[in-house]
Structures are given as structure tokens and as C-alpha cells.
Amino acid sequence: MTKRKWMIQNGSYATLQNEKPVLHGYMVIEDDLITYIGEEKPIIEEEIEVVDGTHLFFMPGLINSHGHAAMSLLRGYGDDLALQVWLQEKMWPMEEKFTAEDVYWGTSLSVLEMLKGGTTTFLDMYDHMDQVASVTERSGIRGVLTRGVIGLCPPDVQDNKLKEAAAFAKDWHGKADGRITTMISPHAPYTCPPDYIEKFVQLSHDLDLPIHTHMSETATEVEQNVKDYGLRPVAHLEKLGVFSRPTLVAHAVHLTDEEIEILAAHKVTVSHNPGSNLKLASGVARVPQLLEAGVVVSLGTDGAASNNNLDMFEEMRLAALIHKGVSGDPTAIPAAKALRMGTEYGAKSLFLDNIGTLSPGMKADFIALNTDQAHFLPHTDFISHTVYSASAKDVEHVWVDGKQVVKNGACLTLDEEKIRREAQSAFERLLTL
């Protein structure tokens, strides 16, 4: 089979290398891989397609390391509430009514928003995950998918959920030409009894897959964990063996110095969700301290019901700004660090080693921003402009696995009009039940 080889010229590229974070020149893509990036025009003997990158800033695709895609159906339903009230009185009662079809259209709505906004990889923790995988496969996005399991149910139901999680993880890992990978996800220490979490740890060992869970999102949750089990969540999960596996935890807002050291020692990665944490008043995670300790910290939006959008540019900007404000240190999270949290660190937090940077040998997951706009001028520092000035609406083109999925702002793989119509219809049906 003939390989497709093409080249972008006259572009600007986010390489994020310390000596030259932005490079002006050429990038060559062969099938699903980047094979060259540099200022000098490469010597290519055969005829290849050339794309003009003038007025475009190319950067790695954004990586959303924590979310619940189908919850886009509940965007705006239950705002301005504390986490436990929001969950128990608004989210969980509505989610109990979700059908597989609801999950399909909610996920489609989120994936459409993410792709058009420059997110090329997302992690999803939810139910009816075959539907999520189907949307992922069809849309061309890269997905790290996991059947999230709440264990507040009778033993027979727990067993069925565990079997379902295992079957999904085995069936879909490596599918969609490798774009889909899977994880094992007990929902949280406060929704899964200790012996149940241990079963997920064993499953993670058996399938050789990472673990993903919510942890220490609110002060109330931490206090309840101490009351129920005599330990804070970090020590609790460590005791249960969770950190014996490659582990990504979402939120990690309320941590002590000792807990940060434990996470670093076990190479636990953290998905920082600044927008969701601020909206639910959960607090501000100690991200500068985590990074200083050597913990890989990525960025996630969480679900669109607690954010309320899936704009990863907004998460990068929030991550750069709130830690300056909280610490009083304007250097706490520089723009380049925030951009790496949204790209390179995202890949590392998901235990994926072939995405996250623009460099030879990496997967061709990248996006192009339109820099010929007022808020991108003057062209002083594209890294700064991307973090402090840009938004999802500036994304012009998106490629995943070497294939273009968004062109001139339009998604090429999904029927946007139908998705909008079906998602609205699904929400209206849920309200009548």
C-alpha cells in the first residue's frame, strides 16, 4: 500500500524546546507519523503534496485527561451547587435515566466540540462505554476509555459491573487502528468499598492496564474518608494497592506535603481540572508543588455539566492564572508550562508515549490556529498568545493519526446538524421521565 507523504511549509510550530520553543519552517508527515520538522527545507526526491502554513500556528493536539463526555446532555442543568449536592440531587438522578442512545448522542456532542476546539485525545470515564467507543472510532479522535464503576450497590450488581468493566477493557483496547486504549476505573474511594477497589486493582494487574479514579476533590470527601476508614484518600488508596499500578488520579485538590511525596514516589499522575474545581468551589490544587516534586500534572475539563465547556485553551489559561493569583508568584505556572500540561504532560499522564509533541517519530496528532487575527497581533510570542489570548474558536484545522478531521473549522467526520438536533431531543426526553 502506497504511503501518503506531504509537507507543510511557511508554518510556525510549537516545539516547546527550551532553546527554541517556536520554530518557523517545514514539517513532513508520512501516513500517521511526523518524519521531519525544521527550519531548513528537507530534500525530498519524489513529488509530494505541499500545504501552505502561512498565518497558521501548528501545535500538538490538546489532550483532555479527564471527563465524562455524555454529561454534555446535562450542561446548564444544576449550576452553582456544592459537589455532593450537585451529584446527589441533580446529576445522579438524571444519569439513572440515561439510555445507551443518550450516551451516544451526548458523547457525539462532546467529541464534536472537542475536535473543533483542537482536542485530539480525550479520556472518558462513564457507563454504556461501547457507545463512547463507537463515537470515538467513527469520529477519528483518539480516546482513552474506561467504564467508570460506582460500587454503592448490592454484591451481585458489583460483580456484574466488574465483569462489564473487564469485558469493555479487553474488547476495545487497541481498536480503531490503535486510537482507542483502555483503563480500569473504580469511580472514587467514597463510592467504592475498599474490598471492591482491591478487585479493580487485581483486574488492572490481570489485564496490564492503568487505573484511573477520582481522588481528594473536596475537603468534605477527605474528611469522610478519615471518618469511614481512618485514613485520608492517598494513604487509603496506597494501602489498597492502587498505586502498585500505573495510576492517574483526577482532581487531587486537597493534598498535604506528605501526600505529594507519596504520589511522586509511586509515579502517580494527576489530571488538574481548574475550571470544574472553581465552579464547584472544590478548591485549588497545589499544582506548583506537585510539579516541583516531579509529579506529572495534565489538564482536564471534567464533564460539561460542571465546566460548562470543553475548551482546553480555557483550562490552560486558568492553570496559568489561578496559581499565580493564589501563590502571589507570577512565575508559578509560565505559559510554556501550561501549554505542556495541555499536550506533552497530558500524554504522559495517560501513559501514551507516541503523542504530545511535534517531533519526528511521533504520531501526527496536531492542530493549526489562525494567527491572522487581532488578538494574535503583534506576533511577539505565539506560546504566550496561545495560552493567554487564544480560544477553541481559533482552531482552523485538526489532524489525528495523520488524517484531517477538521478543515476550515468544519468537522469532516461527524454530522454536526444531526448531533445538535439529537442531543437537544435526548435532553428534552430526559426531562419528561
ABEGO torsion letter per residue (X at the ends): XBBBBBBBBGBBBBAGBAABABBBEBBBBBEABBABBBABBBBBABBBBBBBABGBBBBBBBBBABBBAAAAAABGBGBGBBAAAAAAAAAAAAAAABBAAAAAAAAAAAAAAAAAAGBABBBBBBBGAAAAAAAAAAAGBBBBBBBBBBABBBAAAAAAAAAAAAAAAAAABGBGGGABBBBBBBABAAABBAAAAAAAAAAAAAAGBBBBBBBGABAAAAAAAAAAAGBBAAAAAAAAGAAABBBBBBGGABBBAAAAAAAAAAGBBBBBBAAAAAAAGAEBBBAAAAAAAGBBBBBBAEBAAAOABABAAAAAAAAAAAAAAAAGBAAABBAAAAAAAABAAAAAAAGBAABGBBBBGBBBBBBBBBABBAAAOBBABAAAAAAAABBAAABABBBBGGBBABBGGBBAABBAAAAAAAAAAAAAAAAAX
